[in-house]
Amino acid sequence: MTPPEETATGQEAETAESPPAVSLSVTQPISVLRKRADFLACARAAKAGTDSFLLQGRARDDGTQTVRVGFTASKKTGNAVLRNRAKRRMRALAREVIAAKGQAGWDYVLVAKPGATVSRVYAHMLADLEHAMDRVHNPKPRG
């Protein structure tokens, strides 16, 4: 590692043109849903289906600011290896999108779709989740 360059005054030279090594972003605190009752409450709330998965979301209205996320992959998804792979991919999506776009006090559940969650291109899954988040938070009026 080379030492930083010094100026005539002996202080380190500022590098304004180089971006920071780590990107800082403000994210919500996220916890994982564990209780069946929470999953069932999300199943009765708003839904947004995509080619990759199903997103269910609901406002808890309990006064807490934590965003909670749950993941479901049934046996229709495949064997244990495929179910675990689907849940790993959905967890990665949640870290990227729900941490940034999730609303405080909401619960979200990602439900894997057979074949699609495991095989779909990750960039398309990111776009699907962002679109699904918008649809869950801004549902179309029924009429």
N, C-alpha and C positions, 0 to 999 in steps of 0.2 A: 504494500500500500504506500503510495507516495504521500508525503506530507503536504498540507495545504500551502498554497503560494502566499507569501507575505508581501505586504505593501511597504512603502518607505517608512511608514510609522510603526511597523512591526505587527499590525493587526492582520487577521486573515482577510483575504480578498473575498468580496461578496460575489456570488454567481447568480445574478438575477435572471439570466436567460435559461438556466437549467431548471426543469420542474423538480418538485420535491420527490424524494425517494419513495415515500409512502403517501398514498392519497388518503386524506382524512375525510370521512363522511360521518354525518350525524345519523345514528340509527336508533330505532326504538329497542327497548329491552324485550327480548323474545324468550318465551318459555314454551315447553312442549306439553300438549294435551295428554293426559294420562287416563282420565276417568271416562267410562262408557257414556255416562250421562251428558258429558260435554260434547262428545261426538254425535250423540242423538240430537242434541239441541241444534248443532250446526246442520244436521241433515234436514231439519224442519225449516231452516232459514233460506237466505238467498243462495242461488246456485248459478254457476257459469260453466258450461261445458266447452271444452276445446278439443282439438284433435289429439292432444297429448294426455290429458287428465281432466278430472272434474274438480272445480274449486267450489267449496261451500264456505260461506262466511256469515257471521252474525255479530251484532253489537251486544256486548254483555250487559251494559248499563249497571255495572256494580261499583263504579267509581274508581277502579284501578286503571293505570295507564299502560299496563303490560299487554303486549300483543302475544297471543298464544296460537300455536300452530300444531296440527295433528296430521299424521300420514297414515293412509290405509292402502294396502295392497292385498286383495283377496286371492284365493287359490285360483280364480279365473285368470289371474295375471300369469301364472305359471308355477314352476317348482320353487323351492326355497331360494335358490340362487337368483332366479329372475325377480322374485318378490323383493329380495334384499337390494338388488341392483336398482329396481324401480324406486324404492324408498330412499336410497342414497342419492339418486338423481333429484328427487323431489326435495330432499333436505338441502341440497346445493342450491336449487332454485329459490327456496325460501330464504336462505341466507343472503342471496343477491337481491331479490325483488321485494319480498315481504318485509324485510328489515328496513328497506328504504320507502316503500309505498304503503305499508300497512298502517291502519289507523289505530290510535291508542284506544284500548278497551275493546278490541275486537278479537274474535276467535276465527281461525281459518282452518279448514281441513282440505288436504289434497288427496284425491282418490285416484289411484293408478288405473289406467285403461289397459286391457290385455293387448300385448304386442306393441302398442304405440309408445307407452312411457319408457320402455327399455330401448326401443330402436330409433325413435325420432331424433333428429339433429338437435343438439343442445341449444343452439342459437334460436331455433324455431320455438323450442319450449320456453325460453326466456320471453320471447314476444307473446306467446300464448298466455303466459302468466300475467304479464303486464296488462294485456287486453282483458283478461278475466277479472283482474282486480278492479279495473275501471267499470266493468259491467256489474260487479257485485256491489260496489259503492254507489253507482248511479243506475239503478234499474229502470227499465222502460216502463212507463205507466200502462196499466192494463186497461183495455178499452174496447 
